[in-house]
């Protein structure tokens, strides 16, 4: 029985290292994925803000155009 335990300990040690490396790799990958999603969301929000600004400017131009037509 001691020979079986002697064979198991190195295997368990290697297995533990593989599991730890896997967990760290998964955590880093997940963190990068979350950062990519956050960056994409920030870009989407910036795009929406720009579109709203364009719509506001368009409305201002239309209002000025309507005022000018009423006066002329």
N, C-alpha and C positions, 0 to 999 in steps of 0.2 A: 503493500500500500504506500509506503513512503516514496517509491519510485514514481507512482502516478502523481503524487502531490508535487514532486520535483519537476515533472514535465508540465504541470498545469500552471505553476507560478510564472514562468517566463511568458507563456502564452497569454495569461491573464494580464500581465504587465503590458505586453504589446497591444492587446485588445483595448486596454484602457487608453493607451496613447492614440490609437486609431479613432476611438470614440471622441476623445477630447479634441483632436484635430478636426474631426467632422463637425462637431458642435461649433467650434470657432469659425470654421469655413462657412457654415450655414448662417451664423450670426452676422458675419461680415457681408455675405451676399444679401441677406435680408436688409441690412442697414443701407447698402448701396441702392437697393431697390426702392426703399422708402425715400431716400434722398432724391432719386430720379422722379418719383411720383410728386414729391413736394416741388421740385423745380418745374415740372410740367404744369402743376396747378398754379404756380406763380405766373408762369407764362400765359396761361389761359386767363387768369384774372387781369393781367396787364392788357391783354388783347381786348377783353370785354370793356375795360376802362377806356381804351383808345376808341373803340366803336361808339361808346356813349358820348365821348367828346366830339367825335365826328358828327353824330346825330344832333348834338346840341348846336354845333356850329352851323349845320345845315338848317336847323330850325331858325337860327338867328338870321341867316341869309334870306330865308323865305320871308321872315317877318319884315326885314328891311326892304325887300323887293315889293311886298304888299303895301308897305307905307309909301314907297316911292310911286307906285302905280296909282294910289289914291290921290296923291298930291298932283300928279302930272295929268 
